[in-house]
Amino acid sequence: MTDLFFLVQDMNPFLRSLFLVLFFVGMFLVVFSQVFVYMEQQYAERYFKPLFFYPIIRSRPLDDRAINILNTRCDFYQKLSKRLKRRFRHRLVTLLSDLHFETRDELELTDEMRVLIVSTAVTMTFGFRNYRFPNLETIVLYPGPYYSEWGNEVHKGEYSPARKTLIFSWEDYLKGYEVANDNLNLGIHEFSHVIHLKCHFSSDISAQIYNMGLIKLKYYLKENEGIRQRLLDSEYVRSYAFNNEVEFIAVLTECFFETPVQLKEEFPFVYQQVQNMLNLRYDGY
């Protein structure tokens, strides 16, 4: 520090003034950033949402065919305001450019496949400020159920964190949306695994919010054995949910998107924490 003092003293007046300005501006920015991080964390703990979303300076355009798919096939998008639809389209284009698609068994890749699959990801992370997936690079589509080399059995879908790859049976992906209230949605289920892992290894504000809600949910079920048992006995939440924590959250997320009213009526605190985790407070949720 002493050497720095003498170095500044030896500078000519202009350079000394410039150095001091830059030094104090830098100190101000460091202090301001730390204060802001603290304030946003306090805000998130209270309201379970980020303090702000990044503004869209330059919206990334989506072609008319893709917009038509959203207007006819994506219920969540259709219920949004004009401003939020713009955000949805921007995020859709961003994730479409991030993700690489492959098909197997001579399945032809179409715009409908790409848009519908990525629109599921956009919907589920619409309440996130940081919505991109560092833990997902490739999506592989089979025409129907396939033999999984990873699981050594026939699968309809799976996620490999090591390969940053998500695999779907296209037939079963579509079935997930044909019946909108059976709490069976392959796309939502598998993307839930991707989101769960992303948030486990991230420290951004959206990941913190997700993890806060998850911790509250786990603590609540641990402390309220009657509610936990009612979930176990309930036909509303299928038994597959109780294999492990990751599957439990994936199944609850399916329930949240497919039958939010029923989940809220039967298990209000569970509903509230899933809503908090995803920060989804839009029409219907």
Solvent accessible surface area in square Angstrom, and as a share of the most:
residue,aa,sasa,rsa
1,M,185,0.83
2,T,88,0.51
3,D,121,0.62
4,L,65,0.32
5,F,117,0.49
6,F,118,0.49
7,L,104,0.52
8,V,13,0.08
9,Q,93,0.41
10,D,120,0.62
11,M,50,0.22
12,N,78,0.40
13,P,94,0.59
14,F,148,0.62
15,L,84,0.42
16,R,68,0.25
17,S,62,0.40
18,L,79,0.39
19,F,58,0.24
20,L,72,0.36
21,V,87,0.50
22,L,110,0.55
23,F,79,0.33
24,F,127,0.53
25,V,73,0.42
26,G,31,0.29
27,M,96,0.43
28,F,128,0.54
29,L,102,0.51
30,V,88,0.51
31,V,85,0.49
32,F,111,0.46
33,S,50,0.32
34,Q,120,0.53
35,V,72,0.42
36,F,58,0.24
37,V,72,0.41
38,Y,131,0.50
39,M,107,0.48
40,E,8,0.04
41,Q,59,0.26
42,Q,81,0.36
43,Y,61,0.23
44,A,1,0.00
45,E,96,0.43
46,R,183,0.67
47,Y,98,0.37
48,F,18,0.07
49,K,77,0.33
50,P,6,0.04
51,L,69,0.34
52,F,78,0.32
53,F,56,0.23
54,Y,128,0.49
55,P,97,0.61
56,I,37,0.19
57,I,152,0.77
58,R,209,0.76
59,S,41,0.26
60,R,87,0.32
61,P,122,0.76
62,L,23,0.12
63,D,81,0.42
64,D,117,0.61
65,R,168,0.61
66,A,4,0.03
67,I,45,0.23
68,N,89,0.46
69,I,22,0.11
70,L,0,0.00
71,N,69,0.36
72,T,87,0.51
73,R,110,0.40
74,C,13,0.08
75,D,94,0.49
76,F,16,0.07
77,Y,3,0.01
78,Q,70,0.31
79,K,117,0.50
80,L,15,0.08
81,S,59,0.38
82,K,181,0.77
83,R,164,0.60
84,L,20,0.10
85,K,48,0.20
86,R,92,0.34
87,R,32,0.12
88,F,0,0.00
89,R,61,0.22
90,H,32,0.14
91,R,11,0.04
92,L,0,0.00
93,V,25,0.15
94,T,4,0.03
95,L,1,0.00
96,L,20,0.10
97,S,72,0.46
98,D,57,0.29
99,L,11,0.05
100,H,103,0.46
101,F,17,0.07
102,E,55,0.25
103,T,39,0.23
104,R,92,0.33
105,D,101,0.52
106,E,176,0.79
107,L,33,0.16
108,E,134,0.60
109,L,65,0.32
110,T,53,0.31
111,D,51,0.27
112,E,61,0.27
113,M,11,0.05
114,R,68,0.25
115,V,3,0.02
116,L,14,0.07
117,I,0,0.00
118,V,0,0.00
119,S,6,0.04
120,T,5,0.03
121,A,0,0.00
122,V,0,0.00
123,T,13,0.08
124,M,1,0.00
125,T,0,0.00
126,F,0,0.00
127,G,1,0.01
128,F,3,0.01
129,R,24,0.09
130,N,48,0.25
131,Y,25,0.10
132,R,120,0.44
133,F,14,0.06
134,P,90,0.56
135,N,18,0.09
136,L,5,0.02
137,E,92,0.41
138,T,25,0.14
139,I,0,0.00
140,V,7,0.04
141,L,0,0.00
142,Y,41,0.16
143,P,52,0.33
144,G,12,0.12
145,P,65,0.41
146,Y,13,0.05
147,Y,130,0.49
148,S,3,0.02
149,E,147,0.66
150,W,85,0.30
151,G,32,0.31
152,N,108,0.55
153,E,98,0.44
154,V,99,0.57
155,H,39,0.17
156,K,113,0.48
157,G,13,0.13
158,E,21,0.10
159,Y,29,0.11
160,S,9,0.06
161,P,68,0.43
162,A,98,0.76
163,R,141,0.52
164,K,73,0.31
165,T,14,0.08
166,L,0,0.00
167,I,15,0.08
168,F,0,0.00
169,S,0,0.00
170,W,23,0.08
171,E,77,0.35
172,D,12,0.06
173,Y,1,0.01
174,L,47,0.24
175,K,101,0.43
176,G,4,0.03
177,Y,101,0.39
178,E,129,0.58
179,V,75,0.43
180,A,69,0.54
181,N,104,0.53
182,D,58,0.30
183,N,16,0.08
184,L,87,0.43
185,N,3,0.01
186,L,28,0.14
187,G,0,0.00
188,I,10,0.05
189,H,11,0.05
190,E,11,0.05
191,F,0,0.00
192,S,4,0.02
193,H,22,0.10
194,V,0,0.00
195,I,1,0.00
196,H,20,0.09
197,L,45,0.23
198,K,9,0.04
199,C,0,0.00
200,H,122,0.55
201,F,154,0.64
202,S,32,0.21
203,S,92,0.59
204,D,37,0.19
205,I,9,0.04
206,S,4,0.03
207,A,1,0.01
208,Q,55,0.25
209,I,3,0.02
210,Y,4,0.02
211,N,40,0.21
212,M,44,0.20
213,G,0,0.00
214,L,13,0.06
215,I,109,0.55
216,K,94,0.40
217,L,0,0.00
218,K,89,0.38
219,Y,141,0.53
220,Y,47,0.18
221,L,15,0.08
222,K,157,0.67
223,E,99,0.44
224,N,55,0.28
225,E,99,0.44
226,G,55,0.53
227,I,41,0.21
228,R,104,0.38
229,Q,77,0.34
230,R,108,0.39
231,L,1,0.00
232,L,64,0.32
233,D,99,0.51
234,S,25,0.16
235,E,173,0.78
236,Y,26,0.10
237,V,2,0.01
238,R,72,0.26
239,S,93,0.60
240,Y,99,0.37
241,A,0,0.00
242,F,66,0.27
243,N,95,0.49
244,N,80,0.41
245,E,70,0.31
246,V,56,0.32
247,E,23,0.10
248,F,25,0.10
249,I,3,0.01
250,A,0,0.00
251,V,0,0.00
252,L,1,0.00
253,T,6,0.03
254,E,2,0.01
255,C,0,0.00
256,F,0,0.00
257,F,20,0.08
258,E,21,0.09
259,T,17,0.10
260,P,22,0.14
261,V,104,0.60
262,Q,71,0.32
263,L,0,0.00
264,K,112,0.47
265,E,130,0.58
266,E,59,0.27
267,F,4,0.01
268,P,81,0.51
269,F,64,0.27
270,V,1,0.00
271,Y,12,0.05
272,Q,87,0.39
273,Q,5,0.02
274,V,2,0.01
275,Q,25,0.11
276,N,9,0.04
277,M,4,0.02
278,L,5,0.03
279,N,13,0.06
280,L,0,0.00
281,R,99,0.36
282,Y,50,0.19
283,D,100,0.52
284,G,46,0.45
285,Y,51,0.19
